[in-house]
């Protein structure tokens, strides 16, 4: 199990860095979808299958579709992205920053003996019971946020009267 | 690697690195879709932290409920970002967030 998690963590970090550094927005969207799929595997291995399914379907599927739709509707080219926003120049320091930050965090974790509990307590909770019985306010919040999102898109997309 | 560096700690470190990558992506560009990518990267780290907390404490059910709420919010943010992007492009012909300061009303 641990080997799968280590491989998936390496892939997840790589896909996230590639998504941030890629000058093509389409490639960024695809790398982001791969990162979501990899995160889905990690969630599944950690014993959260419902969260994994929704992560893969919503984040890897729906968000990518929304993102690619926004890219295709705005038709901005890779050259324009580079010219207007100097993305290549802006993002070239990201790997160095991550390497330095990684070394600092690892040294701090080893020096301070920071380690999460290794043995997981066996989970006895049923997700459906918790979600539908204990976390009803969350469901209400989700419905309200979806409605607000719908209203926001309507306001943004409505045609001007003049 | 030190023996107390278990995979939970490695996940924590990778999550922090992802948040740094997302924040850097948000800070260093004016392109609205690249900013959205930065937000998404940081959100993935938060999702991973929530499930890790549930795994460590043995409360997987509760952590999954939080993750699903976070994913719903992520999708709503994505839709609103896409709406703002298209509106910005129609009005100014590019996706520079500095144009948003010119909006009135």
Contacts between the chains, C-beta under 8 A, distances in Angstrom:
chain1	res1	chain2	res2	distance
A	2	B	7	5.1
A	5	B	7	5.2
A	5	B	11	7.3
A	6	B	7	6.6
A	6	B	10	7.0
A	9	B	10	6.4
A	9	B	11	6.3
A	9	B	14	4.8
A	12	B	14	6.9
A	12	B	18	7.4
A	12	B	44	7.4
A	12	B	48	7.9
A	13	B	14	5.4
A	13	B	17	6.1
A	13	B	18	6.5
A	13	B	21	8.0
A	16	B	18	5.3
A	16	B	21	5.5
A	16	B	22	7.5
A	16	B	41	4.7
A	16	B	44	6.9
A	17	B	21	5.9
A	19	B	37	5.6
A	19	B	40	7.9
A	19	B	41	6.6
A	20	B	21	5.3
A	20	B	22	7.4
A	20	B	24	7.1
A	20	B	25	4.2
A	20	B	34	7.9
A	20	B	37	6.4
A	20	B	38	6.8
A	20	B	41	6.3
A	25	B	33	5.6
A	25	B	34	7.7
A	28	B	33	7.8
A	28	B	34	7.4
A	28	B	37	5.4
A	32	B	37	6.2
A	32	B	40	5.8
A	32	B	41	7.6
A	35	B	41	7.4
A	35	B	44	6.1
A	36	B	44	6.9
A	39	B	44	5.4
A	39	B	47	6.5
A	39	B	48	6.3
A	42	B	11	7.9
A	42	B	48	6.6
A	42	B	51	7.6
A	43	B	47	7.6
A	43	B	48	7.8
A	43	B	51	5.2
A	43	B	67	7.5
A	46	B	51	5.3
A	46	B	52	6.9
A	46	B	54	7.9
A	46	B	55	4.6
A	46	B	60	7.9
A	47	B	55	6.2
A	47	B	60	5.0
A	48	B	51	4.8
A	48	B	54	6.6
A	48	B	55	7.6
A	48	B	60	5.6
A	48	B	63	6.6
A	48	B	64	5.0
A	48	B	67	6.8
A	50	B	64	5.1
A	50	B	68	7.1
A	51	B	47	7.6
A	51	B	51	6.1
A	51	B	63	7.5
A	51	B	64	4.4
A	51	B	67	4.0
A	51	B	68	6.3
A	51	B	71	7.7
A	54	B	67	7.6
A	54	B	68	5.6
A	54	B	71	5.4
A	55	B	47	6.7
A	55	B	67	7.4
A	55	B	71	6.3
A	58	B	71	5.2
A	58	B	72	7.8
A	58	B	74	7.5
A	58	B	75	5.5
A	59	B	40	7.8
A	59	B	44	7.7
A	59	B	71	6.3
A	59	B	74	6.5
A	59	B	75	7.7
A	62	B	75	5.9
A	62	B	78	7.8
A	63	B	40	7.1
A	63	B	74	6.8
A	63	B	75	6.2
A	63	B	78	4.7
A	66	B	75	7.8
A	66	B	78	5.0
A	66	B	79	6.0
A	66	B	82	5.0
A	67	B	33	7.3
A	67	B	36	7.3
A	67	B	78	6.8
A	67	B	82	7.0
A	69	B	82	6.6
A	70	B	33	6.6
A	70	B	81	7.6
A	70	B	82	4.0
A	70	B	85	4.8
A	70	B	86	6.1
A	71	B	33	6.8
A	73	B	86	5.2
A	73	B	89	7.4
A	74	B	85	6.2
A	74	B	86	6.3
A	74	B	89	4.0
A	74	B	95	6.4
A	76	B	89	7.5
A	76	B	94	7.1
A	76	B	95	6.3
A	80	B	94	7.6
A	81	B	31	6.4
A	84	B	31	7.5
A	84	B	94	6.2
A	84	B	96	6.7
A	85	B	29	5.5
A	85	B	30	5.7
A	85	B	31	4.7
A	85	B	34	7.3
A	85	B	96	7.5
A	87	B	29	6.3
A	87	B	31	7.0
A	87	B	34	6.9
A	90	B	28	4.3
A	90	B	29	5.7
A	91	B	25	7.4
A	91	B	28	6.6
A	91	B	29	7.8
A	94	B	21	6.4
A	94	B	24	5.6
A	94	B	25	7.6
A	97	B	20	6.8
A	97	B	24	6.2
A	98	B	17	5.5
A	98	B	20	6.4
A	98	B	21	6.1
A	101	B	16	7.4
A	101	B	17	6.2
A	101	B	20	5.1
A	102	B	13	6.9
A	102	B	17	5.7
A	105	B	13	5.2
A	105	B	16	5.7
A	105	B	17	7.4
A	106	B	13	6.3
A	109	B	5	7.2
A	109	B	9	6.2
A	109	B	12	7.9
A	109	B	13	6.7
A	110	B	2	5.5
A	110	B	5	7.2
A	113	B	4	6.3
A	114	B	9	6.7
A	115	B	4	4.1
A	115	B	5	6.7
A	115	B	6	6.1
A	115	B	8	7.6
A	115	B	9	5.0
A	116	B	6	6.9
A	116	B	8	3.8
A	116	B	9	5.5
A	116	B	12	6.5
A	116	B	52	7.5
A	116	B	56	5.6
A	117	B	8	7.3
A	117	B	56	5.5
A	118	B	6	4.5
A	118	B	8	6.8
A	120	B	55	5.2
A	120	B	56	6.1
A	120	B	58	6.3
A	121	B	56	7.8
A	121	B	57	6.4
A	121	B	58	3.0
A	122	B	58	6.0
A	123	B	54	7.4
A	123	B	55	8.0
A	123	B	58	4.8
A	123	B	59	6.5
A	123	B	60	4.0
A	123	B	61	6.8
A	124	B	58	7.4
A	125	B	59	5.9
A	125	B	60	6.3
A	125	B	61	3.1
A	125	B	62	6.4
A	126	B	61	5.8
A	127	B	60	7.1
A	127	B	61	4.3
A	127	B	64	4.8
A	127	B	65	6.9
A	129	B	61	7.0
A	130	B	61	3.9
A	130	B	62	5.4
A	130	B	64	7.7
A	130	B	65	5.3
A	131	B	61	7.5
A	131	B	64	7.4
A	131	B	65	4.6
A	131	B	68	7.1
A	134	B	62	7.7
A	134	B	65	7.8
A	135	B	62	7.7
A	135	B	65	4.6
A	135	B	69	7.9
A	138	B	65	6.1
A	138	B	66	7.7
A	138	B	68	8.0
A	138	B	69	4.8
A	141	B	69	6.8
A	142	B	68	8.0
A	142	B	69	5.9
A	142	B	72	4.6
A	142	B	73	7.8
A	145	B	72	6.6
A	145	B	73	5.9
A	145	B	76	5.1
A	146	B	72	6.9
A	146	B	76	6.1
A	148	B	76	7.3
A	149	B	75	8.0
A	149	B	76	3.7
A	149	B	77	8.0
A	149	B	79	5.2
A	149	B	80	5.7
A	152	B	79	7.9
A	152	B	80	4.9
A	152	B	83	6.5
A	153	B	79	5.8
A	153	B	80	6.7
A	153	B	83	4.5
A	156	B	80	7.8
A	156	B	83	3.9
A	156	B	84	6.4
A	156	B	86	7.6
A	156	B	87	4.9
A	157	B	83	6.3
A	157	B	86	7.6
A	157	B	87	7.4
